[in-house]
Amino acid sequence: MIVAQLTSEQAEQLKGVEFRQDSFFNPIQDINDIWIISLEEVEQCDIQWVKELPRIEYLPKETTNLF
């Protein structure tokens, strides 16, 4: 899956910001601790610098099942 890459400063700037009614940016980190947001967030917002973010392949963090 392709996502948009953020710096840690950009991630902090976007956390919790509404990009459309009742939808908020939710930056997360991938397996390499790179901050990312979904292309849905990018496409539905009106912030030009967000639309210009570099695209990368999303590499999810491995999860361990506790049960």
C-alpha positions in Angstrom: 0.0 0.0 0.0 1.3 3.5 -0.9 1.1 6.2 1.8 2.4 9.7 2.3 5.6 10.2 4.3 5.9 12.8 7.1 8.6 14.2 9.2 8.1 13.9 13.0 7.4 17.7 13.0 4.8 17.4 10.3 3.1 14.4 12.1 2.9 16.5 15.3 1.4 19.4 13.3 -1.3 17.2 11.8 -2.3 15.0 14.8 -6.0 15.5 15.5 -6.5 18.1 12.8 -9.8 17.8 11.0 -9.3 17.3 7.2 -13.0 17.1 6.4 -16.1 17.1 8.6 -15.8 14.5 11.4 -12.5 13.1 9.9 -9.1 13.7 11.5 -5.5 13.2 10.5 -4.1 10.1 12.3 -0.3 9.9 11.6 1.2 6.5 12.5 4.7 5.0 12.3 5.7 2.1 10.0 8.1 -0.7 10.8 11.0 1.7 10.3 9.5 4.4 12.6 8.7 6.6 9.6 5.6 8.7 10.1 2.9 8.3 7.5 -0.7 9.2 6.7 -3.0 7.5 4.3 -3.6 8.7 0.7 -7.3 9.1 1.6 -6.3 11.7 4.2 -4.1 13.4 1.6 -6.7 13.4 -1.2 -9.5 14.6 1.0 -7.7 17.5 2.6 -7.2 21.1 1.3 -3.6 21.6 2.6 -1.3 22.0 -0.3 1.9 20.9 1.4 0.2 17.7 2.5 -0.7 17.0 -1.2 3.0 17.4 -2.1 4.3 14.8 0.5 6.5 12.0 -0.9 4.9 8.7 -1.4 6.3 5.5 0.0 5.4 1.8 0.4 3.8 1.2 3.8 5.6 -1.5 5.9 3.4 -2.2 8.9 4.9 -2.9 12.3 4.7 -6.6 13.3 2.2 -7.2 16.0 2.3 -10.0 18.5 -0.8 -11.8 19.6 -1.0 -11.7 23.4 -3.5 -14.6 23.5 
